Amino acid sequence: MTKSLRTLLLAGLLLPLAQPGNAAPSPQALSAKVSQALKTNKLAPDALSLAVVPLDGPGAPLLYNADVSVNPASTMKLVTTFAALELLGPTYQWKTEFYTDGTLSGGVLRGNLYLKGGGDPKLNMEKLWLLMRDLRANGVQQITGDLVLDRGYFKQPADLPVFNDDGGDDNAPFLVRPDSLMINLKALRFIARNDSGRISVSAEPPIASVQIDNQIKAQPGEKCGSDVRYNPVTQPDGSVSVVVSGQLASGCSSQAYLSLLDHPTYAAGAVRALWGELGGSIQGRDREAPVPGNAKLLARAFSPDLAEIIRDINKYSNNTMAQQLFLSIGAQNRTDADTDDAKAAQRVIRQWLARKGLVSPHLVMENGSGLSRDERVSAREMAALLQAAWHSPYAAEYISSLPLVGMDGTMRKRLKQTALVGEGHIKTGTLNTVRAIAGISRDEEGHSYAVVAVVNDPQPWGAKQVLDQVLLDTWNQ
């Protein structure tokens, strides 16, 4: 069978889309339980968009407001991760490398040390430590030149909008921007301990430009509570002083994750901290520049396979990793006509959808993570994407990346006392005006369905009950 014939046959199996310019079909009636859940939680019926489509069993699709353009929140990650599997391949890896323009003799590297980022979404401290161990094993101990960061892999959008869902903590790790050389999601872990009245506060990694002002007071009593506060203050020289205050009882500890530094400061600080722990030294300064064409490779590390990366993205709804992946799709397919890698990703994903016979007039992708006010899709379009994924050669890798109902990821606490535990792979989405689910779920006969349910409302506080009821209705088909 030719590739074009397979594409036509697959397109014939997909949920037909409402064509632009044609009137959309009248919405079907909601079940009594879903309608009641909407009413109980003071949500208008038209706040819900719904598509439930049989994948391997009998029955007709259930469509309700399925052709309305909605903000899908983090369920947009389903588009990005499926596109990545088919465009990059499930075994795709990112690389991070150390180079030098100098000479090595007797453990002394006379020249500069270059760290070249390749957009790895999961370059954590353990991986960086192993990479630096390789550098050490290759005979490098002292570096006389500079530590030079090459962050040129991505062609970043010049107008990347700032996102903060509720005007809260700007230092929240989930708001970290993507970067060619992103280390450890740019997170600092602060740990406060009260050891018999002696209070200590430490930070990991121990970056020199982050100082701690420990003002915690010892609290009497045996009950541990969380009354420790972290207030970062940027100093005139660019360093950050973190005032840690509050109370902590004896034998108790508290920890917090904060993003306080920009990418180059964090990356250079992490490298210097680990290199010092390994007994090495870097005499020069930190700066940014491309790796020279004549530089010699000293050490290289590869990321996990893409199939593993998308599990982290979808199971735990990691926004920064999703944006790294989106830009990676662009970087691998960039042409001279693309102004940046986001534009390149948007273009190539639309071309890929068209090749699969998926018409998506409502689809708007900004950064591929769903952490956006502008990203849009319809429930019908998302369901059609899930149908295509069901028939993909990488269906197993894709579906297994989604949270298991009542078991793990962002679904681990939902529907735990129902028969649905372990019976659905469901991605969730949450913004302050959005609640959403999308994925593959089953009925009690073992048939599978593509399920998409999105609530867009200024106050969607009780929408989780509505979305869970959609899954329960699917089970009880």
N, C-alpha and C positions, 0 to 999 in steps of 0.2 A: 504493500500500500504506500502510495507516495505521501510525502509530508503535507502537500496541499490538500489531498483528499482527507487525511486525518484531521487537519484543521477544520475543514468544512463539516465533517461528521461531528466533531466536538462542538462546534458552534451550534449545530442543530440540537444538541442535547441541553444547551444552556438555557436558563430562564430568559424568555424574550423580553427585550427592553422596550419601554415606550419610546417611540421615535420622536425626535424634536419636531414640533409643529402639529403633532397629533394630540388629541385629547386623551389624557390618561384615563384608564378604566376607573369606574367608581370603586371606592374602597370597600373591601369585604367587612362583614361584621366581626367585631372582637368577641372573644368568649366572655361569658358572664363574669368569670372570675377576674379576668384582666380588666374588664370595664369597672368592676367593683373596686379593684385595687387603684385604678386611676381616680375614681370618685373619692375613695377613702383618703387618698393623699393629695386631694385638691389639685389634680392635674387635668387639664383639658384633654379630651380625646385626641385632638389634632396635634398635641405635643408629642405623640408617639408615632414613630415610623417603624413598620414591621414587615419582615419577609421571612417565611418559614417554607423551605423548599425541600421536597423529598429527594434524596440522593440515590438510594438503592432499593426503594420500596414503592408501594402503591400510594395513591392520593394526589391531590392537586395542591399547587402552591397556595399558601395563605399570604395575601398581600394587603397591607393596610397603610395608606399614605406612603407607599413604597417608592413613589417617584418624586418625593419632595427632597429638595436639597437641604441636607442637615450637616451640622458639625459632628463628626464621629468621635471626637476626642481620641483616645489612644487606640481605638480599634483601627485607625488609619495605619498602624504598624503592620496590620495584616497585608495591606497592599505592598508596603516597602519590603517586608521579609519574603513574601512570595515572589515578587519581582527579582529580588536578589538571588534567590535559589535558582531561578531559571536563567538569569542574565549573567551571574558570576559563577554559578555552580556550587553544589553543596560542600565541595572540598576547597573552596577558595580560602586563601590565607593572606594576612597582612604581614609585613616584615618591618623590623626596626633594626638599625645598624649603627655600629661605631666605625668611624674612619679616622685616618690621620694623614696629615701632609708632612709629617716629620719622620725621624728615624728612631729605632728602638735599639738600645744597647744597655746591658747590665741592669735591666728593670726600669731604666729611665727613658721615657718617650720625649725626645727633644723636638717639640712641635706642638701643634694644636690637636685636641681631641674633638671630633665632630660626632654629634648624635643626630642621626637622620630619621625623622618620623615618617611612617608610611600609612598613617591613618588608623592604626590598630585600635578597635573599640574596647579591647580588653587587655591593655598593657598595664597590668597591676604591679604592685610593689614586688611580689614574688617573682614575676617574670623579669622585671628590671634587675632584681638581685642576681638571678641566674645569668642574665646577659652580662652583667658586670663581673660575675665569677668567671665567665668565659674570657673576658678581657684580662682578668688577673691571671688566669691559667695560661694565657698566651704570653705572659712575661711582663706585662705592664704593671708598674707600681707607682712611679712618680711621673707626673706630666708637667713639663716646664711651660707649656703654652697655655692657651685659653681653652675654656669649654665652650664650644660653638654649637648652637642649635640650628638645625635645618628644618624649618616648619613649612616648606614650600610645596608639599605634596598636594594639598587641597588648594583649589582656586575658590576662595570663600566669597560668598555674596557680600557686596559692599554695604548693603542696607539691611543686614540681618536684624529683624525687629527684636526688641527686648520683650520678654514675656514674664509676667508675674500674675498668677491667677487671682490672687486676693489682696495684693499689696502687702504681703507678709514679708518673710525673711528672704532678703536678697542673697544671703549666703547659703541657701538650701542646695545640697548637692544635685537635686533633680533638675535645677535650672542651669547647670553647667553647659556652656556652649561647646560645640565640637571644635576639634583642632587636629592638625596633622600629627602633632606630637602631644597627645593627651595621655598623661600618666595617672593611673589610679583614680580616674574620673575627677582628678584635681581635689580629692577629698582629704581633709585632715581629721584624724580621730583624736579627740581630747578625752583623757581618762582621769577622773578625780577619785582619790581613795582616802579613806580615813582609817589609818592603822593605829588603833589604840590612842586616838587623840592627835596623832601626827598626820596632817593632811598634805597630800602631794598631788600635783597636777602635771601630767605629761602630754606630749603630742606626738603622734606617729603619722608620717615620718618626722623626725626631729629637724625641721628646716630652720636654718640659722636666722632667717629674716622674720620668724614668728617668735615673739617673746610672750611669756605668760606672767600675768600679774595675779598671783594667788591671794584672793581675799576671802576664801571660804572659812566659815567658822564651824568649829566642832559642835555637834548637837548631842545633848545627852539622850539616852534611851537606846533601845535595842531595835526598834522598828525602822526599816530602811524606807526612805521616801525619796522622791526626785525633786529637790529644791535647789538645784545648781544651775546657775545662769552664766552664759558666755556672751560677753559684749566686746566685739572686735573694734579696735580704734586704729585707723591708718595714720602712721607717723609721717612727718615731712620728708624723711629720707626714703619712703616707700615701704618700710618695714611695717609689720602689723603687731600691735600689742593687744593681747586678749585678756580682758579683765574677767576673772572667774570669781563669782560671788555666790552667796547663798549659804545653806547649812547642810552638813552631812554627818550622819550618826556614825558612831564607832563600828568598824567592821564592814561598812557599806562603801559602795562605789557608784559612780555615775559616769556615763560617757555620752558624747555627742559628736556628730559628723558635720563639719562646716567646710565650705569652699570660700577661702579668703584671699587667695593670690591669683594673679593672671597665669595663663598657661606657661609662658617661658620662665617666670620666676619660680613657679612650682616645680617644673621639670628640672631646672638647674639645681634648685635646692635639694630635690630628692636624689639626684645623681651625686651631688657632693656629700650628702649625709651617708648614703650607702657606701660610697667609695672610701670615705673616712673610716667607716666600720670595718671595711676590708683591709685597712692598713695603708691605703693609698693617699696621695695628695695631688692637688691641682693648683699650680702656682699662679696661673693667669686669671683673667677675669671671665665673666659670663657675657656672651654676645650672640647675635644671630647672623647667619650667613649661609649661603648654599655650600654644599660639599664640593670642593674643587674637582675638576675632571681627572686630575692625576692622583687623587688621594687613594690610599691603600685601605682595603677592608680589614678590620681587626676582629670584629665579632658580629654575629647576626642572630636575631631571634624571630621566630615565626609565631603568629597567633594560633589559637585553636581554629579548627575548620569552621566555615560559615554555619554549617548545620548546628554546631554547638553554640555559636554566637547568637543565633536567632532564638535559642531557648532562653538565654538571659534576657533578651529584648522582650520577648512575648510573655514569658512566665512572670516576670517581675516588672514589666512595663517600663523598661529603662529608656528614658527619653534621649539622653545624650548618646547612648550606643546606637539608637535608631537613627539619629541625625548623622552620626559617623557613617553608618551603613548607606544612608541615602546619598551622602556626598561621595562615598566610594563608588557607587553605581555611576555617578556623574563623572568622577575622575577617570574611570576605566573606559568611558565612552565619549569623552570630551572631544569636540571638534573646534576649529578656529572660529566657528560662528557662535559658539556658546560663550556668553559673558562670564559665567561662573559654573561651578560644579552642580549647584542646585538647579540651575536652568538646564544643564545637560541631563541631570537625572529626570527632571520633569519630561523632557523631550523623549528620552529613550524609553521611559516607562509607558508613555502614551503609545509609542510605536509598538512596543511589546504587546500591550493590550489589544491594539488593532490587529496584530498578527494572530492573536488568539480569538478574534471575532467578538471581542468585548467592547461594545460601544458605551462610553462613559461620559455623557455630556455634562453631568453634574460634578465630576471629579475635579477637585482643585487641591494640588499638593504644594505646600510651601517648604516644609522641612522633613516630611515623611514620618514624623513621630506622633502627630496629633496634638502636640503642645503648641496650639496655634488658634487664633481667632478666625483665620481665613480658610483653613482646610475644609473641604466639603466633599460629600458623596451622597448617593441615595441608598436606601436599604436594598432596592432591587439590584443596583450595581454591585454592592458588596456581596449580596447573595450569589450573583453570577460569578464573581471572582472566586468565591468559596467552591462553587460547582466546578470551575476550571481547575482549582487546586486539587479537588477530589480525584480528577482524572489525570493529574500530573504524574510523571515518573518520580517526582520527589514528594508525593503526597504524604508518605510516612514521616519523612523528616519535618515537613511543614506542620502536620497535625500534632505531632508529638511535642512541638515547641510551645503549644498553647496550654494554659493552666487547666489542670484537671479539677472538675467540679468537686468541691468539698475536700480536696486533698493537697493541692500545692499552689504556688504562685498567688496571684491576686484573687483566686477563687477558693483558697484553702478554708475560709471560714463560712462560706456560703452554702446553703442547702445541705448542711452536714447531717441533718436528721431525716433525710429523704432517701428514696430509692435512687436518686440521681447521682449519688456519690460515685465518682469514677466513670460515669456514663457519658460525660460530655467534656470536650476540649473547648473552652470558652475564653476568649480575650475580652477583657473589660476596658471601659473607657470612662474617665471622670475629669470634668472641668467644672467650674462653679456654675455653669448653666447647662451642663451636659451629663447624662448618665447613659451608658451604652454597653451592649454585649454583642459579640459576633463570634461565630465558630461552628463547630460540628457537634451535634448532640444526638441522642438516640431515644427511641421509644421503648416501651416494655417488651415489644416483640423483637427488638434488636435491629430495627431499621434506622438508618442514619439520615439526618436532616442538616441542611445549612440553615442556621438561625441567626437573624440579624434583628436587633431591637434597639432603637435609639430614642431617647427622650431629650428634646431640646426645650427648655423652659427656664424662665428667670429664677424660679425656686424649685429645683428638681429634687428636693430633700427626700421625699418618699419614693423616688423612682426605682430604687433597688427592689422593692416589693413587687412592682409591676414587672420588671425584667425577670425576676426569679419566677413569677407566675407564668411568663411565656415559656420558660424552660420546663416547668411542671406540666403545662398544657401539652407541650411537645411529647413529653414522656407518656402522657395519658391519651395519645392519639386514638 
